[in-house]
Amino acid sequence: MKQISRARFDAYAGFSRQPEAVLLIRELAWFESDSGAVLAALCLDTDEEYSGALFARDLMGRFRWVKQTSYYADATGAIAAIGPLMGQVESYLELERVQGDETNPVDFFTPVVKEKRFHESFRYLAFGDRFSPARELITLMMRWYENQDGNYVEQFQTTGFDARVWELYLFATLVERGYAVSQPDPAPDFLARGLDGQFYLEATTINPSVVNGQPFPSQKPRTEAALADYVENYLPVRFAGPLTAKLMKRYWEHPGVSGTPLVLAIQDFHDEMSMTYSGVSLPRYLYGLAFDEESTESGVTVAPRTITHHRWKGKEIESCFFDQAGAEHISAVVFNGSGTLAKFNRMGVKVGLGAPTVTLVHTGIRLSSNGNPTGATFESRVTEGYEESWIDGMNVYHNPNALCPLDPGLLPGAAHHHRSRAGIESSIPHGHLISSRTAVVARSY
């Protein structure tokens, strides 16, 4: 057997972890059998005893607990016992892996529509080497995903690809944070339960405009004045549509939801790289607040400005989503411009997945260590063990009017923003990912 990183263990077996287990045990190290058929975690319990928990794929392909070693007074004894027990499990694998509650697994990649209907990004993901790290990672995740509405796979392969990837990103992030994640029927999308609390999360997206069944050209800004209008008016109008639609669903009236924080998670897929500007525009619409730079004798100052409406080509909406009737039931709105397919590719390489011919180069801007708001540029080759987390780059905008506020401690590692008398106060982790791109190089021999 060989020792592996927690990130690799989590990619395979982290979805089986229950938060209650953290009360009883602490995981210290992780291992994989030479064949890869069995995984193990070295555990220390509250009695200060060490043991090894073993995991194997059930009949749906999900790594789940199958065996436990005896208990030892030191870690060395437990580690020594893991290897032989792995061999025993592998010898009787077809019997050991049966859990008794398996159903038909969800398969995202077996075509359920004609090829001509494939979404372009699905085609990249499903075939070839360039996105093989993401494909292998999503293949592991999909064994745990429930097809609640019955059309997930069809949408994943066609027009709903981006929205479904965004849901998968949120699913992975919640698991990474140590939550037991369930999918309520019929909604919201997720219930995250952890030791420090729980909350519901509902995903939504801004999608490309469609006119007469065809994608409508986006409103890309080409001048400085057009960019200002784009950020202050066009994007808020686009954000308002899906957020208001979710508000009209009145999820807080669903059984069990009332009294628990309810979070909306939105991503902008209306155009390629559109989320580059979305991170600036979204808080303007949520809080009805902008910040203008003013040049003075002492330098440049930033002054808050209240926004009451957003107007775009004859359409006018009220600003400040959090002031809308019913919005008091929304605890926060989440956004992450890096929650895209490129993230899955990087996270796949990080845990040793994908074709060896694929090379990823990650470039972008991170918040510098001295807190410089303009950040610092970086360029890194992505390799196994690459330092990046799922939550990296996430922004959480808290509702000042929320009846059930979200505790920022429930999403550690994200940037948290609150409305204050002075404007918006933010708590941003060092190295916070502001924006990035990933170049993919697939070598051929």
N, C-alpha and C positions, 0 to 999 in steps of 0.2 A: 504494500500500500504506500501511498505518498500523501504528504500534507498539502493542503490546498488553502486558498484564501477564503475568507468568509463570503466575499462577493461571489466567488464561483459556487460555493455551497448554496448561497441564497438563490442563485439563478436556477439551480436544480431543485432544491428542497425547501427554500425559504417560505414558499406558499403554504406549507403544511404546519408552520409554526403557530402555536396559539399563545396569545399574550399571557394567559394564566401561568404558562410554564416559566415565565421570567420570575415569578414569585418564588419558585421552587428551585430553579437551577440557573447557573451561569455558564454559557458556552465559552470554552477557553481555546479550542483548536478544532480544525476540521480536516477530514481525511477522505481519500477516494481509493477504492481498490484498483489494482492494476488494470482490470478489464473495464472499469468505469461503471460496473453494474451495481455497486454498493457504495454508499456514502456513510460517513460517521461523524459524530460530534463528541468531543471530549467535554464532559459536564462536571460541574462542581455544585453540589446541592447545599441546602441550608444546614445540613448536619456535618458539613466540611468533609464529605466523602466524594470520591471521584468515580466516574463510570463513563462508559461509552454507549451512545445511542446510535443504532444502525438504521439506515433507510434504504429501501429498494423500490423500484417502479412497481406500482400496482397494475391491474389489468387495463387501466386507462393511460398508463405511461407516467403517472405522477409519483414522485419520490415521497414515500411515507414511512413512518416508523415501523420496523419489523422485529427488532431484537434489542436487548439491553445486556451489557456485560454485568458481572458482579460488581460490588462496590469495594473501593480500595482506599487506603489511607493516604496514598500519594498518587500523583498523576502518572508516574512511570508505570505503576502496576496496571492502571486502567488502559494506557496506551498499548502495553504489551498484550493485553487481552483482546484488543480490537481486531488485530490482524487475523488470529485464528478464528474468531467469530465471523469475520467477513468471509473467510474461506468456507465455513460451515453454511452460511446463508447462500453463497454462490452454488454450493453443491446441491442444494434443494431449492433453488431460486423459484422454480415454477410453483412450488407449494408455499414458500415463505412469502411471496409477494401478493398473494390473494388476500384482499381485505374484506370482501363480502358485500360491499356496498357500491361497487363500480357500475357505471352506466355507459352508454355509448359516448365516447369523447368527442369534443368539438374539433373539427379539422378545418383550419382557415385556408389551406392551400390546395386541396383537391377541388378542381374547378366545378362550380355549380351553375355557371352561366357560359354562354358562348364566348370564345376568345375575343371577338370584336367588341364585347362589352367591358373588357377588363379596363380598370383604371390604370393610367400610365404608370403610376407609382407602384401599384400592385404588380404590374408586369416586371418592373425592375427588381422588386423584392422577391418574387416567387421564382424567378429564373436567372441563372447566371451566378457569377461569383461576387460581383461588386457589393451586393447587400447580403451576402451569405452569413456574416456575423449576426445581423438583425434577424434574418430568417430563422436561424437556429435558435436564437434567444426567444423569439416569439413562438416557435414550435414548443419550447418548454412551457411557456406561460399559458398557451391556449388549452393545455390539458386541465388547467384549473378554472378556466373561464366558462361561465354559464351562458348559454344562448337563450336569454330570457324571452326575447320577443320573437324568436324563431327565424329572423331574417338577418342575423348578424353576419354570417358568412357571405351571403349575397352582397350586402352592403360593403363589407370589407374588400370584396373583389371588384366592386364597381364604384358608383358615385359617392358612396359613404366612406371611402377608404380613409381619408384624412380624419374624419370624426371618430372612426373606430380606433385609429392609431392613438389619437388623443386620449380616449378612454383607457386603452392599454397602458399608456404612459402613466396615467393617474393610478391605475391599479398597481403597477410596479412600484411607484413612489410610496404608496400607502404600505405595501408589504415591506419595503426597505425600512420604513420608520417603525416597524415592529407591530403593526396592526393586524388583527384578524379581520379579513375583509370578506363581507358577504354582499350579495346583490339582491336587494329586496324586490319582491314582485308586486306591482310592476315598476315602482320607482320610489325614491330617487335611485340613481345608478349604483351607489355604493354606501354601505354602512361600515365605518372603520371603528373597531373596538380595541382599545388599548388599556394599559394599566392606569394611565392618568386621565382617561375619559374617552368619550366617543363623539362622533359627529357623522352626519350624512353629507354626501357630496354628489352633486348632479352636474354632468358635463354638457357643454354646448359649444358650438363653433360658428364662426363667420365663414360662409361658403361663397364660392364664386357666383356672381349674378348670372341668371339665365334668362334669355329673351328668345321666345319662339323655339324653345328647346335647345338653344345653342349658348355656350358661354359668352357673356357680354364683356367686351374689353374693359379692363380695370382703369381706374382714374389715377394713373401714376403721375406724381408731381414732377414737373420738368423745370420749374423755376423756384427761386426762394419764396416768392409770394404764393405760388401754388402749393408748396410744401406746407407753409403755415396754414393755409386753408384746408389742406388735406388732413392735417393733424387735429385742427380745432373743430372742423365741421364734418368732413366726409367720414372719417373713421368713427367718431362718436355716433353718427347716424347708423353706421353699420353695426356697432356694438349694441345699440339700443334695441334692434330687432330681436336677436336671440335672447338677450337678457330679459326683456319685457315679456317675451313669449314664455319663458320659464316662470316668470312671476305669475302669469295668468294660470299656470298649472296648479297653484296653491298646494304645493307638496306638504306644507305644514299641517294640512287637514288630513293627510294620510295616517292610518293607524300607527302609533308609536313614534311619529316624527316630532310632534309637538313637545316642546321642552328640551329638545336636543339641538345643538347648533346645526344649521343647514348652510352649506357652502355651495356656491355656484363656481364652476371652473370653466373658463372660456379661453379658446384659442382662435387665432385669426389665420384662416387658410384661403382668404378670398383671392390671393394672388401670390406668386412666387416672391418669397422674402418679405411679404407684407408685414410680418410681425416685427420687422426692424423698427417701424414707427409706432406699432400698436402699444408697446410698453410705455411710450410717452403720452399717447392719446387716451388710453383707458382711464387713468385716474382723473383726467379732466371731466370725463362724462360721469364717473361714479360720484365724485365729490363736487362737481360744478365749480372747479377751481383751476386756475392756470397760474403760472409764475413767469413774469416778464422781467427780462434783464434791462436795467437802466444804467447808463453811464453817468458817473458823477466825477467830481474833482478827486475824490478819494479812491476811485476805482469803479468796478461794476458791482451793482447791488441787484438783488432779486426781490421783486415785490409781488405779493399774491394779488390775483384779480378774480373776482367772482364772475362766473359764466351762468347766464340764465337760460340761453337757448343755443341750439346748434342748427345751422341752416345750410342746406346743400341743394342747389338747383330746384328751388321751389318747395322743397320739403323742410319742415321745421319741427324740431322736437324740443321738449324741455330737458334741460341739463339736470344733473345731480340725481342719478338713479337711486341712491340711498334715501332720497326724500320722497320717492313715489309712494303712493298708497299701497300698502301690503309689503313694501320692501323692508319693513321693520322685522319681518320674519326671516330675512336673509342675514346670516351672521357675517359673511365675508364673500369676496369674489377673488378667485385665484387665477393667475395668468403665468405662463412660462413660455417665452418665445423659443426656447430650445427643446420644448416637448414635441419633437418631430421624429421622423424616421431616422434622421442622421444620429440622433441620440441613441436609438436602439443599436445602430451599427457600432458606435463607439463602445457602448456598454457590453455588446457582444464580444468585441475584441478584448476588452478588459478582462473578461473571465475565460479567455482562451478558445472562443468559438470562431467559426468562419474558415474560409479557404486560406491556406498559407500564402497564396499569391496576392492577397488583398492588403494594401497599405493605406492607412488613414492619416491625414494630417489635419489637425484641429487648430484653427486660428480664430482670434477674436479679441474681445476686451473683457477684462475682469477688474473688479474694484481693487485698486492698489492697497497695499498694506497700510499706507498712511491715510486712507479714507478719501483720497482724491476722487470727487464725484465723476470726473471724466474717465477714470479708470486707466488701466495700463494694458497695452497690447501684448499678445502672446502668440506663439506658434509652437505646437508640440506634435510630435509623432505619437500616435495612439498605439500602445503595446499592452501586452498582458500586465495587469496590475496598475494600469493608468489611473491617476487620481481624479476621479469624477464620481459624483453620486447622482442618483435619479432626481433628487430634489434641487440639485444645483441649478440656479437661475430662476427658481420659483419666486413669484411676488404674491403676497397675500394682502389684499386691501380690506381692512376691517370696517364694518358698518358702524358709524357712531350712534345710530338709532336702533341698533339690534336689541330685540327683546331677550335674545339668548346669545350673548357674545361668544366668540370663539377664543379660547385661551391660546395665545401665541405659542405656548409650550407644546401644543399638540402637533405643531409642524416645525420642529427645530431644523435649522439649516436653511430655511427660507428667509427672504427679506419681508419684514412686516411693516405695514404702513397704516397710520392712524390719523384721522382728522384732529387738528388742535386749533387753538385760538390763533396761533401764528400761521396756520396753513396745514401742512402735512408733516408729521414727525415719522421718521423711518428708522428702523433698526435693521441694519444690513450687515450680514456676515462678511468678514474679510475674504477676498477672493471671489465674491459673488459674481456669477457669470452674467454679464450685461448683454452681450451679443456674440455670435460666433458663426463660423461656416466650417464645413468638413469636406476636404478634398478626398476623393476616392481614386486610388490607382490600382488597377488589376493587371498584374503582370501575366504574360503568356509565355509558354516555353515551346 
